[in-house]
């Protein structure tokens, strides 16, 4: 078995994630290391506070992965875990709509940031970061589309390898990536910053121009949210 840095192992824990998934009724996956009251549905609480936008926009130890125009009137930052079923639902059912209707026309700048909830999510995040120049988002799409194949199995290492082979990974490049101590440490540091500074305790968590919106959302919910932000940006 490949050993992740600091003895983070790919193991039967993935099966526990699958079982726990049935408990999340509010559209988000919880951070089990920091239990807190469940978060509201996305768009369901207009009193959610904003954060220091200047601080939020500072990149972490890893470079931000961004789509869209730098001067778009709305910036969406998503914190997600690769093993979160609700994150996969958003990316598989809503992200294409977001990209086509808002990102590509220049209305939204989108930034993806990792918030791994477990060892398997760390492994998937490492592999996404190792994909190569211009391949981050295609790898993200591949892993979310096939999440149930590799995340919820007793042998996630084998399933992950089989999945990322479709993107050109070999056994050697797979092994090397999962032993990347520097990137693993940066993922840990950025996750801790998100938790302590921005109070993230579940995924997906979004920031729309600094205002927190928690939980996955359908295209219609996204449209409703963005309509108010785009109107106020005029």
N, C-alpha and C positions, 0 to 999 in steps of 0.2 A: 504493500500500500504506500502511496506517496504521502509524505508527511508535510503538512502545512507548517509554516513558521510557528515557533513557540508551541509546538505540539497540538495545534488545532487539527482534529481528525475528521475525516469524512466517515460517517458511521451510521448506525441505525437511528440516530437522532432525526434523520430526515423523515422516518416513519412517524415520529412523535409530532413533527410539524404538521403532517397531513391530518393526524387525529385532532390536533388543536385547532386546525382551520375551521372546523364546524362550530367552534365556540364564538367566532367573531361575527356578531350580528349587525354591527353598525358601519360596515364598509371599510374597516381597517384592520391591520394586523398589529397586535400589541408587542411592545418591548418587554419581554418577560423578565429582564434583569432589573426593571424599574417599574413595578406595578403601580398603576394610577387609575383613576376613574376612567371609564370608557369615553372616547372622544365623540363629539357630535358628528352627524353626517355632513358631508361637504355642502356648503351653502346653507346649512340649516340654522346657523347661529351668526347673525350679522353683527353681534357684539364681540366677536373674536378680536383680540388685540392685534395691532401691528407690531413689528419689531423695528429695531434700528436698521433702516434700509442700507445705510452705508456699511454697517458691519456685516449685514447679510450678504451683500454683494462682493465682499472680499473673498477671493478664492482661498480654499484650504491648502493643505499640503499637496494635494493632487490637483492638477489643472481642471477647471470646470469643463464639462462637455456641453456645448451649446449649439442650438439651431436657431436660425432666424436673423433678422437684422439687428445690429447693435443699438439702433435708435428707435426700435419699436416702442409704441406708447405703453404697452403692457409687458411686464417681465413675469414669467411664471417659473418658479424654482420648485422642482419636485424632489423630495427625499423618499427613496424607495428601497425595499429589500428584494433581492432577486428570488427569494423563496416565499414571498408574500402573495397569496392567491389574489387578494384584492388589487395589488399592484399589477399583476398579470392581467386581470380583468380590464383595468383602465387602459393598459397598453394595447391589449388585443381588440378592445371594442370602442375605445374613445380616442386614443392617441392619433390614429389616422385622420379622424375628423378634425382634431386640433391642428394637425400639421397642414392639411389641405386648405382649411377655411381661414386659419389665423396666422400660422407661422410663415408659410410660403408667400402670402400676400403682404407680409411685412407688418402685421398688426400685433404679433406676439413674438417676443424673444423667450426661448425655452431653455432652461438649464436643468440637467439631470445630476443629482448627487446621491451617492450610495449611503444607505443606512442599514448595514447588514444586521439581521436579527439572530443569526446562528452560524455555525461553522460552514455549512453548505452554501449559505449566501455569501460568505467571505470568499469561498472558492470560486463561485460564479462571478463575483465582482473582479477578482484577480484575473480571471480568464477574459472578461470583457475589456479590462485595461490592457491586456497583452495582445489584443486582436490586431493591433497595428494601425498606422495612420489612416484616418478616414473610415475605419471599420468599427468604431465603438457602437454607433447606433444600429447598424446591421446586426452586430453580435447581440446587442440588447434585445432586438426584435426576435431573433432566433431563440434566445433562451427563454423569453417570456412566452412565446408561442408554444414551445415544447416543455414548459415548466413541469407539467404533470409527469412527463417521461423521466426527468432526471432528479427533481426535487423531492418527490414523495416515493422513494424506493429504499430498500434495504442496502442497495449497492450504488450509492450516488456517484462514487468515483468512476465506476465503469460507465454509468449512464451519462455522466458529464463528458467523459472522453468521447463516447460515441456521438454525442450531440455536437461537440465543437469540432470534431473531424470534418463535419459538413462545411465548416468555415476555414478549413485548411490546417488545423492543428495536427501535429503528429504526437506520438507518445512522448518523444523527447521534449518537444516544445511545451506540451501539457505539463510534464514533470517540472521543467524549469520554471514555468509560470507560477505553479503552486508553491514553489519554494522561494519566491521573491520576497525576501524579508523587508526590503525597503518599502515596497508598495503596500504590503500587508500592514506595516507599522503606520503608514500614512492613512490607510483606510480606518484603522483603529482611532487615530488622532482626530480625523475629520468627523467620525461618528461621535466621539466624545464631545467635540465642540458643538455639534448639532444638538446633542442632548442637553448639555449644560448651558449654552448660550441662547439657543432658540427653543428650548423646552420641548423638543420632539420626543414623543413616547410611543408613536404608532406610525405605521406606514399604510398607504401613501399619505404624506403630509405635503401640502402645497403652500406656496406663498405667492399671492397675486399682488404685485407691487408692494410687498411687505406684509400684507394681511394674511393671516393663517386661514387655510381651508383644509379641513381634515377629512380623509376618507376618499374612496373611489367615487367617480361620478360618471353618469351616462352623458352622451352627447348633448341632450336637451338641457341637462343641469349645467354643463359647461357653457352652453350658449347663453343661458340666463345670467350666469355669473359674469361672463365676459362683456355682455351688453352693458352692464352698469359700469364696469371699469373703462370700457372704450368711450362711453358717453362722457364720463367725468374727465377723460383725458383730452377731450376736444378743446 
